[in-house]
């Protein structure tokens, strides 16, 4: 991923977050971040399929499109990417009995 693509991705995510947070004109008060909270790790469809053996990119895409696992689309059209929260994916597959490489 080039620096320009990363900057565009950060801009899109920031715009989406601002849109979601501004349901009214009041400025939300951010909650204090504790040390136990970790930032969300987002994975591409390819990274998801590599993380969980037996899970194809197509399957992950369908799970995201159907809203079964939370995801973010980074743009519009064919060049957009779907990013999936790593912990949500692992929680989903552990709930249906699929083993991931981290389940050792």
PyMOL commands that set and color helices and strands:
alter all, ss='L'
color gray80, all
select helices_A, chain A and resi 3-21+45-51+57-65+86-96
alter helices_A, ss='H'
color red, helices_A
select strands_A, chain A and resi 42-43+71-73+82-85
alter strands_A, ss='S'
color yellow, strands_A
deselect
rebuild
show_as cartoon
